[in-house]
Amino acid sequence: MPDLAPPLIEWFRGNARDLPWRRPGFGAWGILVSEFMLQQTPVNRVIPHLEAWLTRWPTPASLAGDAPAEAVRQWANLGYPRRALWLHRAAVEIRDRHAGVVPRNVDALLALTGIGDYTARAVAVFAYGERAPVVDTNTRRVLARAVDGRSQPGAPARRDLIAMEALLPDDDADAAIVNAAAMELGAIVCVARSPRCDACPIADRCAWRAAGYPDTGDGRRKQARYEGSDRQARGAVLRALRDAASHAVPLVDIVPDWADPLQRDRAIDSLIADGLAEASEGMLRLPS
């Protein structure tokens, strides 16, 4: 396996974007919130929401002390609103189990609501400097091309962590930089379509480039169309609840002009099942 760490570290130090969660002193809570928000959401959409969130709830305890409905309301149009509910529950658990301090241990982080392997590792590494491989979609693409010579990564697998672990330097600080650099490279240079190989710091060590850029297929799952989907209907219902002047809205007044009434009702039922809405006596409200 080629030694990718030195050029990645040098490139990252000169080319990394100035993002809030990379600034000194940002803190573990801010990094945890950012990781929740960044799941399937572009950076430029996350930043203003993140700043507003941390202004309102600068600590886990401050969020835990507020109602879940306020977390869902503050989440606004970020999408996948269950993340807001999970983040609120995680804040309660941090307050009650960890004296209000985000834990640094991966296993303790994994025990919190809504935190999977990637988020737990990201917080441990980027907030606390632990040495561990962190692999997101962008990292997997860099590994697929530079190490395996494939045009696109396959389905997420444990081997991705093993491959990333093999690239990490022994020094904890350098290992954290390599983790961040691989993500950044995949986000702005080694992109899914039309990669900028002329700007890549590891082009001379890339197995895919050396093989002549073969098209090895794309096994990534395609995201379902949003327009006309149940996701869109759920978003419309949640928007109506967030925008309501009162805390509860009559069910008959929830997006009454939706083109497919059955889809609207299905969206309401699914939101109730997910804990994102509560129904009582013909009224619908955000969770209390």
C-alpha positions as CSV (number, residue, x, y, z in Angstrom):
1,M,0.0,0.0,0.0
2,P,1.4,3.4,-0.9
3,D,2.3,5.8,1.9
4,L,-0.3,8.5,1.4
5,A,0.0,10.2,4.7
6,P,2.8,12.8,4.0
7,P,1.3,14.3,0.9
8,L,-2.2,14.3,2.4
9,I,-0.9,16.2,5.5
10,E,1.0,18.7,3.5
11,W,-1.9,19.3,1.1
12,F,-4.5,19.6,3.9
13,R,-2.5,22.2,5.8
14,G,-2.4,24.4,2.8
15,N,-5.8,23.7,1.3
16,A,-8.4,22.8,3.9
17,R,-11.5,24.8,3.9
18,D,-12.1,27.1,6.9
19,L,-15.0,25.3,8.5
20,P,-16.4,26.1,12.0
21,W,-15.8,22.6,13.4
22,R,-12.1,22.8,12.4
23,R,-11.4,25.9,14.4
24,P,-9.4,25.7,17.7
25,G,-11.6,25.5,20.7
26,F,-14.8,24.5,18.9
27,G,-15.5,21.8,21.4
28,A,-16.9,18.3,21.5
29,W,-20.5,19.4,21.7
30,G,-20.2,21.6,18.6
31,I,-18.5,18.8,16.7
32,L,-21.2,16.3,17.7
33,V,-23.9,18.6,16.6
34,S,-22.1,19.3,13.3
35,E,-21.8,15.6,12.6
36,F,-25.5,15.0,13.2
37,M,-26.3,17.9,10.8
38,L,-23.8,16.9,8.1
39,Q,-25.3,13.5,7.6
40,Q,-26.6,13.6,4.0
41,T,-26.6,17.4,4.0
42,P,-24.2,19.7,2.2
43,V,-21.8,21.8,4.2
44,N,-23.1,25.2,3.0
45,R,-26.6,24.3,4.3
46,V,-25.3,23.1,7.6
47,I,-23.2,26.1,8.7
48,P,-26.0,28.7,9.3
49,H,-28.1,26.1,11.1
50,L,-25.2,24.9,13.2
51,E,-24.3,28.5,14.3
52,A,-28.0,29.2,15.2
53,W,-28.3,25.9,17.1
54,L,-25.1,26.4,19.2
55,T,-26.1,30.0,20.0
56,R,-29.4,28.7,21.3
57,W,-28.1,25.5,23.0
58,P,-24.4,25.9,23.7
59,T,-24.2,22.8,25.8
60,P,-25.9,19.4,25.9
61,A,-27.6,20.4,29.2
62,S,-29.2,23.5,27.6
63,L,-30.7,21.4,24.8
64,A,-31.8,18.6,27.2
65,G,-33.6,21.2,29.3
66,D,-35.8,22.3,26.4
67,A,-38.7,20.4,24.8
68,P,-38.1,17.9,21.9
69,A,-40.6,20.0,19.9
70,E,-38.1,23.0,20.0
71,A,-35.3,20.8,18.6
72,V,-37.6,19.7,15.7
73,R,-38.7,23.3,15.2
74,Q,-35.1,24.6,15.2
75,W,-34.0,21.9,12.7
76,A,-36.1,23.7,10.2
77,N,-35.5,22.5,6.6
78,L,-32.3,20.5,7.1
79,G,-34.1,17.3,6.2
80,Y,-34.2,13.9,7.9
81,P,-35.8,15.5,11.0
82,R,-35.4,12.4,13.1
83,R,-31.9,13.5,13.6
84,A,-33.2,16.5,15.6
85,L,-35.1,14.1,17.9
86,W,-32.1,11.8,18.3
87,L,-29.8,14.7,19.0
88,H,-32.2,15.9,21.8
89,R,-32.3,12.4,23.3
90,A,-28.5,12.2,23.1
91,A,-28.3,15.5,24.9
92,V,-30.5,14.2,27.7
93,E,-28.3,11.1,27.9
94,I,-25.1,13.1,28.0
95,R,-26.6,15.3,30.8
96,D,-27.8,12.3,32.8
97,R,-25.1,9.7,32.2
98,H,-22.0,11.9,31.7
99,A,-22.5,15.0,33.8
100,G,-23.2,17.0,30.7
101,V,-19.8,16.3,29.1
102,V,-19.7,14.6,25.7
103,P,-17.8,11.3,26.2
104,R,-14.6,10.6,24.4
105,N,-14.7,6.8,24.4
106,V,-16.1,5.3,21.1
107,D,-18.1,2.7,23.0
108,A,-19.7,5.4,25.3
109,L,-20.5,7.5,22.2
110,L,-22.1,4.5,20.4
111,A,-24.4,4.0,23.4
112,L,-26.0,7.5,22.8
113,T,-29.1,7.7,20.7
114,G,-28.6,8.4,17.0
115,I,-24.8,7.9,17.0
116,G,-23.4,5.3,14.7
117,D,-19.9,4.1,14.1
118,Y,-18.9,7.0,11.9
119,T,-20.1,9.7,14.2
120,A,-18.6,8.1,17.3
121,R,-15.2,7.8,15.7
122,A,-15.4,11.4,14.3
123,V,-16.1,12.9,17.7
124,A,-13.4,10.8,19.4
125,V,-10.8,11.8,16.8
126,F,-11.7,15.4,15.9
127,A,-12.8,16.5,19.4
128,Y,-10.5,14.5,21.6
129,G,-7.5,13.5,19.4
130,E,-8.0,9.8,19.7
131,R,-6.2,7.7,17.1
132,A,-8.8,5.8,15.1
133,P,-9.8,5.5,11.5
134,V,-12.8,7.7,10.4
135,V,-14.5,6.8,7.2
136,D,-17.2,8.7,5.4
137,T,-18.5,8.5,1.8
138,N,-15.7,10.9,0.6
139,T,-13.0,8.8,2.3
140,R,-14.3,5.6,0.8
141,R,-14.1,7.1,-2.7
142,V,-10.5,8.1,-2.1
143,L,-9.6,4.7,-0.8
144,A,-11.4,3.0,-3.7
145,R,-9.4,5.0,-6.2
146,A,-6.0,5.5,-4.7
147,V,-5.7,2.1,-3.0
148,D,-7.9,-0.3,-4.9
149,G,-7.9,1.2,-8.4
150,R,-11.7,1.3,-8.6
151,S,-13.7,4.2,-10.0
152,Q,-16.3,4.2,-7.3
153,P,-16.5,2.5,-3.8
154,G,-18.7,-0.4,-3.1
155,A,-21.2,-0.7,-0.3
156,P,-19.8,0.4,3.1
157,A,-17.9,-2.5,4.8
158,R,-15.5,-3.1,7.7
159,R,-12.7,-3.4,5.2
160,D,-12.9,0.4,4.7
161,L,-11.9,1.0,8.4
162,I,-9.1,-1.6,8.0
163,A,-7.8,0.2,4.9
164,M,-7.9,3.6,6.5
165,E,-6.2,2.3,9.7
166,A,-3.3,1.1,7.5
167,L,-2.8,4.7,6.2
168,L,-2.7,6.4,9.6
169,P,0.6,7.6,11.0
170,D,1.6,6.5,14.5
171,D,1.4,10.1,15.8
172,D,-2.2,10.9,17.1
173,A,-2.2,14.4,15.8
174,D,-1.0,13.4,12.4
175,A,-3.5,10.6,12.2
176,A,-6.3,13.0,12.9
177,I,-5.1,15.2,10.0
178,V,-4.9,12.2,7.6
179,N,-8.5,11.3,8.5
180,A,-9.6,14.9,7.9
181,A,-7.5,15.2,4.7
182,A,-8.9,12.1,3.1
183,M,-12.4,13.4,3.7
184,E,-11.5,16.8,2.4
185,L,-9.8,15.4,-0.7
186,G,-12.9,13.4,-1.5
187,A,-15.2,16.4,-1.0
188,I,-13.4,18.9,-3.2
189,V,-10.9,17.1,-5.5
190,C,-11.6,13.4,-5.7
191,V,-15.3,14.0,-6.3
192,A,-17.7,11.4,-7.7
193,R,-18.0,12.9,-11.1
194,S,-15.2,14.8,-13.0
195,P,-12.5,14.4,-10.3
196,R,-9.8,17.1,-10.4
197,C,-6.8,14.8,-10.7
198,D,-4.5,17.6,-11.8
199,A,-5.0,19.2,-8.3
200,C,-4.6,15.9,-6.4
201,P,-1.7,15.6,-4.0
202,I,-1.6,11.8,-4.3
203,A,-2.1,11.5,-8.1
204,D,1.3,10.0,-8.5
205,R,0.4,7.3,-6.0
206,C,-3.1,6.6,-7.2
207,A,-3.8,3.1,-8.3
208,W,-6.9,4.1,-10.4
209,R,-4.8,6.7,-12.3
210,A,-2.0,4.3,-12.9
211,A,-4.5,1.8,-14.3
212,G,-5.8,4.4,-16.8
213,Y,-9.0,5.4,-15.0
214,P,-11.0,2.2,-15.7
215,D,-14.8,2.3,-15.2
216,T,-15.2,-0.5,-12.7
217,G,-19.0,0.2,-12.2
218,D,-20.9,2.1,-9.6
219,G,-22.7,0.0,-6.9
220,R,-23.8,3.0,-4.9
221,R,-27.5,3.0,-4.0
222,K,-29.3,5.8,-5.8
223,Q,-31.4,8.1,-3.7
224,A,-35.1,8.0,-4.5
225,R,-36.6,11.1,-6.2
226,Y,-37.8,13.7,-3.7
227,E,-40.5,15.4,-5.7
228,G,-43.8,13.7,-5.1
229,S,-42.3,11.3,-2.5
230,D,-43.4,10.4,1.0
231,R,-40.4,12.3,2.2
232,Q,-41.7,15.5,0.6
233,A,-45.1,14.9,2.2
234,R,-43.5,14.4,5.6
235,G,-41.6,17.6,5.2
236,A,-44.8,19.5,4.3
237,V,-46.6,18.2,7.4
238,L,-43.6,19.1,9.6
239,R,-43.4,22.5,8.1
240,A,-47.0,23.1,8.9
241,L,-46.5,22.1,12.5
242,R,-43.3,24.3,12.9
243,D,-45.0,27.3,11.3
244,A,-48.3,27.0,13.3
245,A,-49.0,29.9,15.6
246,S,-50.4,27.5,18.1
247,H,-48.7,24.4,19.4
248,A,-51.4,22.1,18.0
249,V,-53.1,22.1,14.6
250,P,-56.4,20.4,13.7
251,L,-55.7,17.3,11.6
252,V,-58.0,18.6,8.9
253,D,-55.9,21.7,8.5
254,I,-52.6,20.0,7.9
255,V,-51.7,20.7,4.3
256,P,-55.4,20.3,3.2
257,D,-54.5,21.0,-0.4
258,W,-52.0,18.1,-0.7
259,A,-52.5,16.4,-4.1
260,D,-52.6,12.9,-2.6
261,P,-54.7,12.9,0.6
262,L,-53.7,9.2,1.3
263,Q,-50.0,10.1,1.0
264,R,-50.6,13.0,3.4
265,D,-52.3,10.7,5.9
266,R,-49.5,8.2,5.5
267,A,-47.0,10.9,6.2
268,I,-48.8,11.9,9.3
269,D,-48.9,8.3,10.5
270,S,-45.2,7.8,9.9
271,L,-44.3,11.0,11.8
272,I,-46.3,9.9,14.7
273,A,-44.7,6.4,14.6
274,D,-41.2,8.1,14.5
275,G,-42.0,10.3,17.5
276,L,-41.8,13.5,15.5
277,A,-45.5,14.3,16.0
278,E,-48.2,13.6,18.5
279,A,-52.0,13.3,17.8
280,S,-54.7,13.8,20.4
281,E,-58.5,14.5,20.0
282,G,-58.2,15.4,16.3
283,M,-55.1,17.7,16.8
284,L,-51.5,17.3,15.7
285,R,-48.5,18.8,17.4
286,L,-44.7,18.5,17.6
287,P,-43.5,16.1,20.3
288,S,-43.6,17.4,23.9
